[in-house]
């Protein structure tokens, strides 16, 4: 299979789909992938479609044709576009009842993509209607082409560009009336399968509604809209038709202008008609509930929620004269009240949106208008959060109900302010007090209370004391889930407990007892205890001996390591408040509980590392890190930090960990994290560790290339580069890091495969520029680093690209003219660098912005351009920009103008006259859309 021909390609397709030798199939698959990338695949795929040898060959040919048009259209010279179009329309016209749906879809996408890309095809919709509509068999692929064409307009693969998209939208708007007539005509044809044509026509109609192609006057009073509402009102409508009618109505609702100004009279009339038609679906909704047809219920819920989305600003327009669309919220609340929590979940985004808007507006009367709705919402969420009455034990993590309750928790925290956290808490307390309340109702009420407890004023003395007392006196016979949630509620009441110290002793005893249980309560007790330690730091100091005992016995409790780390964090916050003479021995003891087992692991020979278990070094490293990170006493600069001696003593062990586990990235990253927090805590007092640490990191990085060593290097620069005696050693460290870094990044796909290295390396370089700019700028290292950054501009990884841009910004800032003495010595060096490489920098930034980077990354690019402009001035910046813009393609692969000369000039002049990064960023986003 060396050369490409129809027969050879067919043999490869047969080997792939019909062979039974896995190695041969893999070889055939690889060969076919290479074939699809070749220029010959255009004609051979076309020939295979003509021959129709078998299903597999047809499918492969259709997929190849679609992929080529989508990704490699520029391979075809313009004079071949028409023959390709004619050939594809011929293939479409030959589709019949037996043609597989996948082939129909691929060929339809191929035609649609061609219509979008091919600038010389002036009226694709009308041409397709004239050519295909008269033939019965061609109706189905024609409907499919008309459906996918508007869907493909924003395809990121086609990169049509803003100018071409605008032209296509005009084409579609001009053809919309013809398309609507064709779709309505399809509904009336008796020679077609009615269900099939209804489904296809509704799907196509929805796709055109989404792009707002039809004028308002055509939307409501047409056969397709009427059919959608009729199908939704009939209980016997099939599932597929019901789904398509739902999509249609949701698309219709998206046409309603969600603006805050008043609509014109025809629009208002249209909106009122649509609103009335949707409200008429309330009865069918109740029927779907009665028949337990959950799929249809979900469809109605989507429609009601979309209705409120469409009228959102009308809902919030006037608290004095509520808009008629307020009834839409009643329809949504009907759905929230459905017995299946999955139905309620569909509405959550609407409640988030409503609470966000009310919070921003901060209007008491408007908030009060929605209070009854939120009260009903919370009551429904309380019911949905209840566990099954026959459920034993706790809710299993990561099942659907657990995930739902997590979402309920987030939602309640968002909407509680509308009714008031105190009122919500009290509402649930009344449920707890009701006679014969079931255990599952009690647990759900406590769950809701847990989510608002943090927002209740700490001086509340009416309800919380009764709740706390009831929880502390719960019997062993109370359902385990009730006790678990009650313990979590105690943790959430930590601010109240801090304000009521008389309750602290009883609460601690209660939590310590629960922590020692083996029935599943220990994690809740540990989480609650962590919260209490965090909130009641000073009042917990007298309990430090008990807390040290807890740290000693940590592995006797039935908790996972994440919860244990949280508890150690809480204990460390109390350590911080101890007098100095007590702090260091207690800190040494608690850190020792973690380092002793770690030392045993390092000393042991053999034995595999089991992730997350006691044999995993990370298990102990993370614990030690949590302690060091959160024990942060207020120590004057001239007094030794209590952590210094512990770090110095632990260095030998840390060094051995790095040697023994050097090939394990995960262990190295966590070890570096421990070093990072240790150095950050004691700052310049870690001087004794700097030299041995750098020596070891440089050796290990040359072999293993773990980017976490670069990150630790940046911490060392940040802390020690301002001391003149350290600068030489730190620059040597940078030089030692450069060779293995550049070696890694210069490999094939080096940047793409190593974004963490790019991120950490340029973060390190930026730290040098922050702390010792003159020394770096006058060294021989700056030019190769700058050149590497030029190449890395195009990396579309958020953090890595951000670090590259920050490097340029931090460098260029030193080229600004001001009176700062450090600027004076750095400025000429930066100006020389900017003049020498500024053209390449602008070229690479523009190319990356247009072809590689996501739009959210352009803010950083704009900042670099702004800083460069400050350094070199507009006289130099103008030719840099002109050269970069000249290098951009003038036409896209379909022959359409990407950016006019006027648009290029406008962008250039906007950048040159811009005073702010924001102005350049906005211009850049608008400009890049011309090529996307």
C-alpha positions in Angstrom: 0.0 0.0 0.0 2.7 2.5 -1.1 0.7 4.6 -3.7 -2.8 6.0 -3.5 -5.4 4.7 -5.9 -9.1 3.9 -5.5 -8.4 0.1 -5.3 -5.6 0.4 -2.8 -7.7 2.7 -0.6 -10.6 0.3 -0.8 -8.3 -2.6 0.2 -7.2 -0.5 3.3 -10.8 0.2 4.2 -11.7 -3.5 3.9 -8.6 -4.4 6.1 -9.7 -1.9 8.7 -13.4 -2.7 8.9 -13.6 -6.3 7.9 -10.2 -7.7 8.9 -9.7 -9.8 12.0 -5.9 -9.2 12.6 -5.5 -6.3 15.1 -2.0 -5.5 13.9 -3.1 -5.3 10.3 -6.1 -3.2 11.3 -3.9 -0.7 13.2 -1.6 -0.5 10.2 -4.5 0.1 7.8 -5.9 2.8 10.2 -2.6 4.6 10.2 -2.2 4.4 6.4 -5.8 5.7 5.9 -5.1 8.6 8.3 -2.0 9.5 6.2 -4.1 9.2 3.0 -6.7 11.6 4.3 -4.0 14.2 4.8 -2.7 13.8 1.2 -3.9 15.9 -1.7 -5.0 12.7 -3.5 -7.8 12.1 -1.0 -10.0 14.7 -2.7 -10.4 12.9 -6.0 -10.3 9.3 -4.6 -13.0 10.1 -2.0 -15.1 11.6 -4.8 -14.6 8.5 -6.9 -15.5 6.1 -4.0 -18.7 8.0 -3.5 -19.6 7.6 -7.2 -18.8 3.8 -7.1 -20.8 3.1 -3.9 -19.0 -0.2 -3.4 -20.1 -0.8 0.2 -21.3 1.0 3.4 -17.8 1.2 4.9 -16.2 2.7 1.8 -19.1 5.2 1.4 -18.9 6.2 5.0 -15.1 6.7 4.9 -15.3 8.7 1.6 -18.1 11.0 3.0 -16.1 11.6 6.2 -12.9 12.2 4.2 -14.7 14.8 2.0 -16.2 16.6 5.0 -12.8 16.6 6.8 -10.9 17.9 3.8 -13.4 20.8 3.3 -13.3 21.6 7.0 -9.5 21.4 7.5 -7.7 21.5 4.2 -9.9 23.6 1.8 -6.9 25.8 1.1 -5.3 22.9 -0.8 -7.8 23.4 -3.7 -7.2 26.0 -6.3 -10.2 28.4 -6.7 -11.0 27.1 -10.2 -11.8 23.6 -8.8 -14.4 24.9 -6.3 -17.3 24.8 -8.7 -16.7 21.2 -9.9 -16.4 20.1 -6.2 -19.7 21.8 -5.5 -21.4 20.2 -8.5 -20.0 16.8 -7.6 -21.2 17.0 -3.9 -24.7 18.1 -5.0 -24.8 15.1 -7.3 -23.9 12.8 -4.4 -26.5 14.4 -2.3 -29.1 14.0 -5.1 -28.3 10.2 -5.3 -29.2 9.6 -1.6 -32.1 7.3 -1.2 -34.1 5.4 1.5 -31.3 2.9 1.9 -28.5 5.4 2.5 -27.1 5.2 6.0 -27.9 8.3 8.2 -24.2 8.8 9.1 -23.3 9.1 5.4 -26.2 11.6 4.9 -24.9 13.7 7.8 -21.3 13.7 6.6 -22.3 14.7 3.0 -24.7 17.3 4.3 -22.0 18.8 6.5 -19.6 18.7 3.5 -22.1 20.7 1.4 -22.9 23.1 4.2 -19.2 23.8 5.0 -18.5 24.3 1.3 -21.3 26.8 1.0 -19.9 28.7 3.9 -16.3 28.7 2.7 -16.8 29.2 -1.0 -17.1 33.0 -1.6 -18.0 32.5 -5.3 -21.1 30.5 -4.5 -23.4 33.5 -4.2 -26.8 32.0 -3.5 -26.2 28.5 -2.0 -29.6 28.2 -0.3 -31.6 29.1 -3.4 -29.5 26.9 -5.6 -29.9 23.9 -3.4 -33.7 24.5 -3.1 -34.0 24.7 -7.0 -31.8 21.7 -7.6 -33.0 19.3 -4.9 -36.5 20.3 -3.7 -38.4 18.9 -6.8 -37.0 15.3 -6.1 -38.7 13.3 -3.4 -35.6 11.4 -2.3 -33.5 14.5 -2.1 -35.9 16.2 0.4 -34.3 14.4 3.3 -30.6 15.4 2.6 -31.8 18.9 1.7 -33.5 19.3 5.1 -30.3 18.0 6.7 -28.1 20.5 4.7 -30.5 23.3 5.6 -30.3 22.3 9.3 -26.5 22.0 9.6 -25.7 25.1 7.6 -26.6 27.7 10.2 -25.1 25.5 12.9 -21.7 25.5 11.2 -21.4 29.3 10.9 -19.5 29.6 14.2 -17.4 26.4 13.7 -14.0 27.0 15.1 -12.6 24.7 12.4 -13.8 26.7 9.5 -12.5 30.0 10.8 -14.8 32.0 8.5 -13.9 35.4 10.0 -16.2 38.2 11.0 -16.6 39.6 7.5 -17.5 36.3 5.9 -19.9 35.5 8.8 -21.7 38.8 8.3 -22.0 38.1 4.6 -23.4 34.5 5.3 -25.9 35.9 7.8 -27.1 38.3 5.1 -27.4 35.4 2.6 -29.4 33.4 5.1 -31.6 36.3 6.0 -32.3 36.9 2.3 -33.2 33.2 1.8 -35.2 32.8 5.1 -38.6 33.4 3.5 -37.9 30.7 0.8 -36.7 28.3 3.4 -39.8 28.9 5.6 -42.1 28.3 2.5 -40.2 25.1 1.7 -40.5 23.8 5.3 -44.2 24.6 5.4 -44.7 22.9 2.0 -42.9 19.7 3.4 -45.5 19.5 6.2 -48.3 19.4 3.6 -46.8 16.7 1.3 -48.7 13.5 1.5 -46.1 11.4 -0.4 -43.7 11.7 2.5 -43.6 9.8 5.9 -45.4 12.3 8.1 -43.6 11.7 11.4 -40.2 11.7 9.7 -40.9 14.9 7.8 -42.2 16.7 10.9 -39.1 15.7 12.8 -36.8 16.8 10.1 -38.6 20.1 9.4 -38.8 21.1 13.1 -35.1 20.4 13.5 -34.3 22.6 10.5 -36.7 25.3 11.7 -35.1 25.4 15.1 -31.6 25.8 13.6 -32.8 28.9 11.7 -34.6 30.3 14.7 -31.4 30.1 16.8 -29.6 32.4 14.4 -32.7 34.8 14.3 -33.0 34.6 10.5 -36.7 35.0 10.4 -38.4 38.4 10.9 -40.7 38.6 14.0 -43.8 38.9 11.8 -43.0 35.4 10.3 -42.3 33.6 13.5 -45.5 33.1 15.5 -48.2 32.7 12.8 -46.7 30.0 10.7 -47.4 26.3 10.3 -44.2 25.1 12.1 -44.7 27.2 15.2 -48.3 26.1 15.4 -47.4 22.5 14.9 -44.8 22.7 17.7 -47.4 24.0 20.2 -50.0 21.5 19.0 -47.6 18.6 19.4 -46.7 19.7 22.9 -50.3 19.9 23.9 -51.2 16.4 22.7 -50.5 13.6 25.2 -50.1 11.0 22.4 -47.2 12.8 20.7 -44.2 10.5 20.3 -41.0 11.1 22.4 -38.9 12.2 19.4 -41.5 14.6 18.1 -42.0 16.0 21.6 -38.2 16.6 21.9 -38.0 18.4 18.5 -41.1 20.5 19.3 -39.4 21.4 22.6 -36.2 22.5 20.8 -38.3 24.5 18.5 -40.2 26.4 21.2 -36.9 27.0 23.2 -35.3 28.4 20.0 -38.5 30.5 19.5 -38.1 31.9 23.0 -34.5 32.8 22.2 -35.8 35.2 19.6 -37.5 37.3 22.2 -35.3 40.3 22.8 -33.9 40.2 26.3 -33.4 43.9 26.5 -34.2 46.4 29.2 -35.8 49.0 26.9 -39.3 48.8 25.7 -40.2 46.6 22.7 -42.0 47.9 19.6 -45.8 47.2 19.4 -45.5 44.2 16.9 -42.7 42.7 19.1 -44.8 43.2 22.3 -47.8 41.5 20.6 -45.6 38.6 19.4 -44.1 38.2 22.9 -47.5 38.2 24.6 -48.7 35.6 22.1 -45.7 33.4 22.7 -46.1 33.8 26.5 -49.8 32.9 26.3 -49.1 29.8 24.2 -46.4 28.6 26.7 -48.8 29.1 29.6 -51.3 26.9 27.8 -48.8 24.0 28.3 -49.4 23.9 32.0 -52.2 21.3 31.6 -50.1 19.0 29.4 -47.4 19.3 32.0 -49.8 18.0 34.7 -50.8 15.2 32.4 -47.2 14.2 31.8 -46.7 14.1 35.6 -49.8 12.0 36.1 -48.6 9.6 33.4 -45.1 9.6 34.9 -43.6 10.5 31.5 -40.5 12.1 32.9 -38.9 12.8 29.5 -41.9 15.0 28.6 -42.0 16.6 32.0 -38.3 17.5 31.6 -39.2 19.1 28.2 -41.9 21.2 29.7 -39.5 22.3 32.5 -37.0 23.4 29.9 -39.6 25.4 28.1 -40.9 27.1 31.3 -37.3 27.9 32.4 -36.4 29.2 28.9 -39.6 31.4 29.1 -38.3 33.1 32.3 -34.9 33.5 30.7 -36.4 35.2 27.7 -38.5 37.6 29.8 -35.7 38.0 32.5 -35.3 41.8 32.3 -39.1 42.3 32.1 -39.4 40.3 35.4 -37.0 42.7 37.1 -38.3 45.9 35.4 -40.6 47.4 38.0 -41.3 46.2 41.6 -44.4 48.6 41.7 -46.0 47.2 38.6 -45.0 43.5 38.2 -44.8 42.4 34.6 -47.2 39.7 33.4 -44.3 37.4 32.8 -44.0 36.9 36.6 -46.4 34.0 36.1 -43.6 32.2 34.4 -41.8 31.7 37.7 -45.0 30.0 39.0 -44.7 27.5 36.1 -41.0 27.0 36.9 -41.9 26.4 40.6 -44.4 23.8 39.5 -41.5 21.9 38.0 -39.3 22.4 41.1 -42.1 20.7 43.0 -42.0 17.6 40.8 -41.2 14.4 42.7 -38.0 13.8 40.6 -35.1 16.0 41.7 -33.6 15.8 38.2 -36.5 18.0 36.9 -35.9 20.6 39.6 -32.2 20.7 38.8 -32.9 22.0 35.3 -34.2 25.2 36.8 -31.1 25.9 39.0 -29.3 28.2 36.5 -32.4 30.5 36.5 -32.3 30.9 40.3 -28.6 31.6 40.2 -29.1 34.3 37.6 -32.0 35.8 39.5 -30.2 35.9 42.8 -27.1 37.4 41.2 -29.1 40.2 39.6 -31.1 41.0 42.7 -27.8 41.1 44.7 -26.2 43.5 42.2 -29.3 45.8 42.1 -29.7 45.8 45.9 -33.3 47.2 45.8 -35.3 46.1 48.8 -38.7 46.4 47.1 -37.5 44.3 44.1 -36.0 41.7 46.4 -39.3 41.6 48.4 -41.2 40.9 45.2 -39.4 37.6 44.7 -39.4 36.5 48.4 -42.5 34.3 48.1 -41.0 32.5 45.1 -37.7 31.8 47.0 -39.6 30.6 50.0 -41.4 28.1 47.8 -38.1 27.2 46.2 -36.4 26.5 49.6 -39.4 24.4 50.7 -39.2 22.3 47.5 -35.4 21.9 47.9 -36.0 20.8 51.5 -38.3 18.0 50.2 -35.9 17.0 47.4 -33.0 16.8 49.9 -34.7 14.1 52.0 -33.2 10.7 51.9 -35.4 7.6 51.4 -37.0 6.5 54.7 -35.6 3.0 54.4 -32.0 4.2 53.8 -29.5 2.8 56.3 -26.2 4.6 56.9 -24.9 7.7 55.1 -25.2 9.0 51.6 -22.5 7.5 49.4 -20.2 10.1 48.0 -20.2 10.6 44.2 -23.6 9.1 43.5 -26.2 11.2 41.8 -28.1 12.2 44.9 -24.9 13.3 46.7 -24.0 15.5 43.7 -27.6 16.9 43.7 -27.4 17.8 47.4 -24.0 19.5 46.7 -25.7 21.7 44.0 -28.6 22.4 46.4 -26.1 23.5 49.0 -24.6 26.0 46.5 -28.0 27.3 45.4 -29.3 27.8 48.9 -26.2 29.8 49.9 -26.8 32.0 46.8 -30.5 32.7 47.3 -30.8 32.7 51.1 -30.3 36.5 51.3 -33.6 37.0 49.4 -35.6 35.5 52.3 -32.9 36.1 55.0 -30.7 33.4 56.4 -32.2 33.9 59.9 -35.8 33.4 58.5 -34.7 30.3 56.6 -33.0 28.9 59.7 -36.1 29.5 61.7 -38.4 28.0 59.0 -36.4 24.7 59.2 -36.4 24.9 63.0 -40.2 24.9 63.0 -40.1 21.7 60.9 -37.8 20.1 63.5 -40.3 21.0 66.3 -43.3 19.6 64.5 -44.8 16.5 66.2 -43.9 13.1 64.7 -41.3 14.6 62.3 -39.6 11.7 60.5 -35.8 11.2 60.7 -35.4 12.0 57.0 -37.3 15.3 57.4 -35.1 16.1 60.4 -31.9 15.4 58.5 -33.0 17.5 55.5 -34.0 20.4 57.7 -30.6 20.3 59.4 -29.0 20.1 56.0 -30.7 23.3 54.9 -29.8 25.0 58.2 -26.2 23.9 57.7 -26.1 25.9 54.5 -27.3 29.2 56.0 -25.7 28.9 59.5 -22.6 30.9 58.6 -24.7 34.0 57.6 -26.6 34.2 60.9 -25.5 36.9 63.2 -23.3 35.5 66.0 -25.4 37.2 68.7 -28.6 35.3 67.8 -30.1 33.9 71.1 -33.6 32.7 70.2 -33.2 29.6 68.0 -29.5 28.6 67.9 -29.1 27.8 71.6 -32.1 25.4 71.4 -30.6 23.8 68.2 -27.2 23.4 69.7 -28.6 21.9 72.9 -30.7 19.5 71.0 -27.7 18.3 68.9 -25.5 17.9 71.9 -28.1 15.8 73.6 -28.9 13.5 70.6 -29.2 9.9 71.6 -27.1 7.0 70.2 -30.3 5.7 68.7 -30.8 8.7 66.4 -30.3 7.8 62.7 -26.6 8.0 61.8 -27.3 10.4 58.9 -29.1 12.9 61.2 -26.2 12.8 63.6 -23.7 13.3 60.8 -25.5 16.4 59.4 -26.0 17.7 62.9 -22.3 17.6 63.5 -21.6 19.4 60.3 -24.1 22.1 61.4 -22.2 22.5 64.7 -19.1 23.2 62.6 -21.0 25.8 60.5 -22.1 27.5 63.7 -18.4 28.1 64.7 -18.8 32.0 64.7 -21.8 31.7 67.0 -19.8 29.4 69.3 -16.9 31.8 69.3 -19.4 34.5 70.5 -20.8 32.1 73.1 -17.7 30.7 74.8 -19.8 29.0 77.5 -20.8 26.4 74.9 -17.3 25.6 73.7 -16.4 22.9 76.3 -19.5 20.9 75.7 -19.2 21.2 71.9 -15.5 20.0 72.0 -16.4 17.0 74.2 -19.3 16.2 71.8 -17.0 16.4 68.8 -14.1 14.5 70.4 -16.5 11.7 71.2 -17.8 11.6 67.6 -14.2 11.7 66.3 -13.4 8.5 68.1 -16.4 6.6 66.6 -16.0 3.9 64.0 -19.5 4.3 62.5 -18.8 7.0 59.9 -19.2 10.1 62.1 -15.5 10.8 62.5 -15.1 12.8 59.2 -17.9 15.1 60.1 -16.5 15.6 63.6 -13.0 16.4 62.1 -14.5 18.9 59.6 -16.5 20.6 62.4 -13.5 20.7 64.7 -11.4 22.3 62.0 -14.0 25.1 61.6 -14.1 25.6 65.4 -10.3 25.8 65.6 -10.3 28.4 62.8 -13.0 30.6 64.4 -12.1 30.2 68.1 -8.3 30.4 67.9 -7.6 32.4 71.1 -10.2 30.5 73.1 -8.8 27.1 72.0 -5.3 27.9 73.3 -6.0 26.3 76.7 -7.0 23.0 74.9 -3.6 22.7 73.0 -2.5 19.6 74.9 -5.7 17.8 73.8 -5.2 19.0 70.2 -1.6 17.7 70.3 -3.0 14.3 71.4 -5.4 14.4 68.5 -2.5 15.0 66.1 -0.6 12.1 67.7 -3.6 9.7 67.3 -4.7 10.9 63.9 -4.3 7.5 62.3 -6.6 5.9 64.9 -9.5 7.9 63.6 -11.7 6.7 60.7 -11.0 9.7 58.5 -9.2 10.1 55.1 -6.0 12.0 54.7 -7.6 15.1 53.2 -9.8 15.4 56.3 -6.8 14.7 58.5 -4.8 17.5 56.8 -7.7 19.9 57.4 -7.6 19.0 61.1 -3.9 19.6 61.2 -4.5 23.0 59.6 -7.0 23.8 62.4 -4.5 22.7 65.1 -1.7 24.8 63.5 -3.9 27.9 63.6 -4.1 27.4 67.4 -0.3 26.7 67.6 0.2 30.2 66.1 -1.5 31.8 69.2 0.8 30.0 71.7 3.5 31.9 73.6 6.9 31.3 72.0 8.3 29.0 74.7 5.3 26.7 74.2 5.0 27.0 70.4 8.3 25.5 69.3 8.2 22.3 71.3 4.6 21.7 70.3 5.3 22.5 66.6 8.4 20.2 66.7 6.3 17.4 68.2 3.4 17.6 65.7 5.8 17.9 62.7 7.7 14.9 64.1 4.6 12.8 64.0 4.7 13.2 60.2 8.4 13.1 59.6 9.2 9.9 61.6 7.1 7.6 59.4 8.5 9.5 56.3 12.0 8.7 57.5 11.1 5.0 57.9 9.8 4.9 54.3 13.1 6.5 53.0 15.2 4.1 55.0 13.2 1.0 53.9 14.4 -1.0 50.9 11.9 -2.4 48.5 8.1 -2.0 48.9 6.0 -0.2 46.4 4.4 3.2 46.8 0.7 2.9 47.2 -0.9 6.2 46.3 -2.9 7.7 49.2 -1.8 5.0 51.7 0.7 5.2 54.6 3.4 3.8 52.3 3.1 6.8 50.1 5.6 9.6 51.0 3.0 12.2 49.8 0.7 11.0 52.7 3.2 12.4 55.3 4.7 15.2 53.2 1.2 16.8 52.7 0.6 16.7 56.4 3.9 18.3 57.3 3.3 20.9 54.7 -0.2 21.8 56.2 1.4 22.3 59.6 4.3 24.5 58.4 2.1 26.5 56.1 -0.5 27.4 58.7 1.7 27.9 61.8 2.3 31.5 61.2 3.2 33.4 64.4 4.0 37.1 64.4 7.8 37.1 64.7 9.9 40.3 64.4 12.7 40.1 61.8 15.5 40.1 64.4 14.0 37.1 66.3 14.5 33.5 65.0 11.3 32.0 63.6 10.3 28.8 65.5 10.1 26.9 62.2 13.7 27.6 61.2 15.3 25.0 63.5 12.7 22.4 62.5 13.4 23.1 58.8 17.2 22.9 59.2 16.8 19.6 61.1 14.5 18.2 58.5 16.7 19.2 55.5 18.6 15.9 55.5 15.4 13.9 55.3 13.9 16.2 52.6 17.2 15.8 50.6 17.0 12.0 50.9 13.4 12.0 49.8 14.4 14.0 46.7 17.2 11.6 45.9 15.2 8.4 46.5 12.0 9.4 44.7 13.5 11.7 42.1 11.8 10.0 39.1 8.3 10.3 40.7 6.9 13.6 39.6 4.0 13.6 42.1 6.3 13.1 45.1 8.7 15.7 43.8 6.0 18.3 43.3 4.7 17.7 46.9 8.2 17.9 48.3 8.8 21.1 46.5 5.6 22.4 47.9 6.8 21.6 51.4 10.1 23.5 50.7 8.2 26.4 49.2 5.9 26.9 52.3 8.9 26.4 54.6 10.9 29.1 52.9 8.0 31.4 52.6 7.3 31.1 56.3 10.9 31.8 57.6 12.0 33.9 54.6 15.7 35.1 54.8 16.2 32.9 57.9 16.3 29.9 55.5 19.8 31.1 54.3 21.5 27.8 55.4 19.4 25.8 53.1 19.9 27.8 49.9 23.2 26.5 48.7 22.6 22.7 49.3 19.1 23.1 47.9 20.2 24.8 44.7 23.0 22.2 44.2 20.6 19.3 44.5 17.9 20.8 42.4 20.3 21.7 39.5 21.6 18.1 39.4 18.1 16.5 39.6 16.6 18.9 37.1 19.2 18.1 34.5 18.2 14.4 34.7 14.5 14.5 35.5 13.3 17.9 34.1 10.6 18.3 36.8 9.4 21.9 36.5 8.6 22.1 40.2 12.4 22.7 40.7 12.1 25.8 38.6 9.2 26.9 40.7 11.2 26.5 43.9 14.0 28.4 42.2 11.6 31.3 41.7 10.8 31.3 45.4 14.5 31.4 46.2 15.0 34.4 43.9 12.0 36.2 45.4 13.3 35.7 48.9 17.1 36.1 48.5 17.9 38.0 45.2 17.6 41.3 47.1 20.7 40.3 49.1 23.8 41.2 47.0 25.8 38.2 48.3 23.2 35.8 46.8 22.7 37.2 43.4 25.8 35.5 41.8 24.7 32.1 43.0 21.1 32.6 41.9 22.2 33.6 38.4 24.4 30.5 38.2 21.3 28.5 39.1 19.4 30.2 36.2 22.2 29.3 33.8 22.2 25.7 35.0 18.5 25.5 34.4 18.6 27.1 30.9 20.3 24.3 29.0 18.0 21.4 30.0 15.0 23.6 29.7 15.8 24.8 26.2 16.8 21.2 25.2 13.3 20.0 26.3 11.4 22.8 24.6 13.3 22.5 21.3 12.2 18.9 20.9 9.3 18.2 18.5 6.1 19.6 20.1 8.3 20.6 23.1 6.3 23.6 24.0 2.9 21.9 23.7 4.0 18.8 25.6 5.7 20.7 28.5 3.4 23.7 29.4 4.3 23.4 33.1 8.0 23.9 32.2 7.2 26.9 30.1 5.0 28.3 32.9 7.6 27.7 35.7 10.6 28.8 33.6 9.2 32.2 32.7 7.8 32.7 36.2 11.4 32.2 37.3 12.8 34.6 34.7 10.1 37.2 35.8 11.2 36.9 39.4 14.8 37.8 38.4 13.4 40.8 36.6 11.5 41.8 39.7 14.3 41.3 42.1 17.6 41.9 40.3 16.8 43.3 36.9 20.1 45.0 36.1 22.2 41.9 36.8 20.0 39.8 34.5 19.7 42.4 31.7 23.4 42.9 31.5 24.1 39.1 31.5 24.4 37.0 28.4 21.3 35.0 29.5 18.7 37.6 28.6 18.9 37.3 24.8 18.3 33.5 24.6 15.5 33.7 27.2 13.9 36.5 25.2 14.2 34.4 22.0 12.7 31.4 23.7 9.8 33.6 24.9 9.2 34.8 21.3 8.7 31.2 20.2 6.5 30.4 23.3 4.1 33.3 22.5 2.0 30.9 20.4 1.4 28.3 23.2 -2.3 28.2 23.8 -2.1 27.0 27.4 -3.6 29.5 29.8 -1.1 29.5 32.6 2.0 29.0 30.5 1.1 31.8 28.0 0.3 34.1 30.9 3.8 33.5 32.4 5.4 34.2 29.0 3.5 37.5 28.7 4.2 38.5 32.3 7.9 38.0 31.5 7.7 40.4 28.5 5.7 42.9 30.7 8.1 42.7 33.6 11.1 43.2 31.2 9.6 46.1 29.3 8.5 48.0 32.4 12.2 48.6 33.1 12.5 50.4 29.8 10.1 53.1 30.8 11.5 56.6 31.4 11.1 57.7 35.0 13.4 59.0 37.7 13.8 55.7 39.6 17.5 55.0 39.9 17.1 51.3 39.0 15.1 52.3 35.9 17.9 54.6 34.9 20.5 51.8 34.7 18.1 49.2 33.2 16.5 51.5 30.6 19.2 51.6 27.9 19.5 47.8 28.1 15.8 47.3 27.7 15.5 49.9 24.9 18.3 48.2 23.0 16.6 44.8 23.4 13.2 46.2 22.3 14.5 48.0 19.3 16.4 44.9 18.2 13.6 42.3 18.8 10.5 44.5 18.9 9.5 43.7 15.3 9.8 39.9 15.9 7.8 40.3 19.2 4.9 42.2 17.5 4.9 39.8 14.6 4.7 36.8 16.9 2.1 38.4 19.1 -0.2 39.2 16.2 0.2 35.8 14.6 -0.4 34.0 17.9 -3.5 36.2 18.6 -5.0 35.6 15.2 -4.2 31.9 14.8 -3.5 30.2 18.2 -4.6 32.0 21.3 -8.1 32.0 22.9 -9.8 35.3 23.1 -9.5 35.4 26.9 -5.7 35.3 26.6 -5.6 38.5 24.5 -5.7 40.8 27.6 -2.1 39.8 28.4 -1.0 40.3 24.8 -2.5 43.8 24.8 -0.5 44.6 27.9 2.7 43.5 26.2 1.9 45.7 23.2 1.1 48.6 25.5 4.4 48.3 27.4 6.4 47.9 24.2 4.8 51.1 22.9 5.9 52.9 26.0 9.5 51.8 25.5 10.0 52.3 21.7 7.4 55.0 21.0 4.9 55.2 18.1 7.6 56.0 15.5 9.1 52.5 16.0 5.9 50.8 16.8 4.1 51.8 13.6 6.5 49.9 11.3 6.5 46.9 13.7 2.7 46.8 13.4 2.7 47.4 9.6 5.1 44.5 9.0 3.0 42.1 11.3 -0.3 43.0 9.6 1.2 42.7 6.1 2.2 39.1 7.0 -1.5 38.1 7.6 -3.5 36.3 4.9 -5.6 38.7 2.8 -8.2 36.1 1.9 -9.5 33.0 3.6 -9.3 29.5 2.0 -12.6 30.1 0.2 -11.4 33.3 -1.5 -13.2 35.8 0.8 -11.4 38.9 2.1 -10.5 38.3 5.7 -9.7 41.9 6.6 -10.0 45.0 4.4 -7.3 47.5 4.2 -9.5 49.9 6.1 -9.9 47.4 9.0 -6.1 46.8 9.1 -5.5 50.6 9.2 -8.2 51.1 11.8 -6.7 48.4 14.1 -3.2 49.8 13.7 -4.3 53.4 14.5 -6.3 52.2 17.5 -3.3 50.5 19.0 -1.0 53.5 18.3 -3.3 56.1 19.8 -4.5 53.9 22.8 -3.6 55.1 26.2 -4.7 52.0 28.1 -4.3 48.3 27.9 -8.1 47.9 27.9 -8.4 49.9 24.6 -5.7 47.7 22.9 -7.3 44.5 24.3 -10.7 45.5 22.9 -9.2 46.3 19.5 -7.3 43.0 19.5 -10.5 41.0 20.2 -12.4 42.7 17.5 -9.5 42.4 15.0 -8.9 38.7 15.6 -12.6 37.9 15.0 -11.9 38.8 11.4 -9.8 35.7 11.0 -11.8 33.2 13.2 
